Amino acid sequence: MSELVLKTSNLTKRFRGKQVVNGVNLAIQKGEIYGFLGPNGAGKTTTIRMLLGLMKPTDGSIHIFGQDLKKHKLAILSKVGSLVESPSYYGHLTAIENLEALRKILNVPKARIGEVLEIVRLTKDAKRPVKGFSLGMKQRLGIASALLGNPELLILDEPTNGLDPAGIQEMRELIKSLPKKYDVTIVVSSHLLSEIDQMATQVGIITKGSLIFQDSIEVLRKRSTPTIRIHTNDQKEAKKILLSSGIQVQDQDPFLTLDQADDLLTAKAVKNLVKGNLSVYRVEEQKMSLEEIFLDLTKEEMSL
């Protein structure tokens, strides 16, 4: 059985009587990249702040590394790295100097600075003032800071926010490389399913403070039932032919849609249409994209 690095039970947060996080039960296994997904304002950052001990839950519990965060906060957080919102840095100092200030607080060896700069590919820019860094470089420096204390759990809140496409791809590849190379479990939040899809092994979807889905990306894809669409020169006649041969179809102008995406059924449908002297222009499989599944799951919260 896989080891749970992070587990929450009925995690709840209320502000002035308003329920912002509602009975969330997270289960995150060792070595996973867990995509924590939801529309803006869904409760992601509030949940993350509670996981990091920055905010007290109204109800529920948080266990990290098998220990209660409430009782063993310092011991647990010494093994957790995080990047929440924008990274903190001193613009007039170099990357090395920024990390050195943090290193003294964490009390880790000086050699660790070079190690984390190499991990995030900032070695060549280590002696440049950070104020001259691009946004992507600043984000990578933020991750270097989060990795400085050799964490076993890394929590990243919207790490690609504001980056250009090249920066997003660079950040994505960096995050994907960390679990295997450095034996770290990662929680990464985002409001973009396309981003999570390309990084995460597991996904949790939160909307209006409630966790509505938690499983692998593959299981999420299975929620999309494929259909077969057929376009002919005479849709009305095509429907008659298919129904008379026992094949159930629906009108989806300008297509007819088979109720089942079955190869044998599709072949039978095409054969019967050709036999009925109709021209078959197109036969295609249609599936909901992950983004469409996400929007369907969170349809009541269309503020994306």
Stockholm file with secondary structure:
# STOCKHOLM 1.0

chainA/1-304         MSELVLKTSNLTKRFRGKQVVNGVNLAIQKGEIYGFLGPNGAGKTTTIRMLLGLMKPTDGSIHIFGQDLKKHKLAILSKVGSLVESPSYYGHLTAIENLEALRKILNVPKARIGEVLEIVRLTKDAKRPVKGFSLGMKQRLGIASALLGNPELLILDEPTNGLDPAGIQEMRELIKSLPKKYDVTIVVSSHLLSEIDQMATQVGIITKGSLIFQDSIEVLRKRSTPTIRIHTNDQKEAKKILLSSGIQVQDQDPFLTLDQADDLLTAKAVKNLVKGNLSVYRVEEQKMSLEEIFLDLTKEEMSL
#=GR chainA/1-304 SS CCCEEEEEEEEEEEETTEEEEEEECCEEETTCEEEEECCTTSSHHHHHHHHTTSSCCSEEEEEETTEETTTSHHHHHTTEEEEESSCCCCTTSBHHHHHHHHHHHHTCCTHHHHHHHHHTTCGGGTTSBGGGSCHHHHHHHHHHHHHTTCCSEEEEESTTTTCCHHHHHHHHHHHHHHHHHHCCEEEEEESCHHHHHTTCSEEEEEETTEEEEEEEHHHHHTTSCCEEEEEESCHHHHHHHHHHTTCCEEEETTEEEESSCCHHHHHHHHHHHHHTTCCEEEEEEECCCHHHHHHHHTTTCCCC
#=GC SS_cons         CCCEEEEEEEEEEEETTEEEEEEECCEEETTCEEEEECCTTSSHHHHHHHHTTSSCCSEEEEEETTEETTTSHHHHHTTEEEEESSCCCCTTSBHHHHHHHHHHHHTCCTHHHHHHHHHTTCGGGTTSBGGGSCHHHHHHHHHHHHHTTCCSEEEEESTTTTCCHHHHHHHHHHHHHHHHHHCCEEEEEESCHHHHHTTCSEEEEEETTEEEEEEEHHHHHTTSCCEEEEEESCHHHHHHHHHHTTCCEEEETTEEEESSCCHHHHHHHHHHHHHTTCCEEEEEEECCCHHHHHHHHTTTCCCC
//
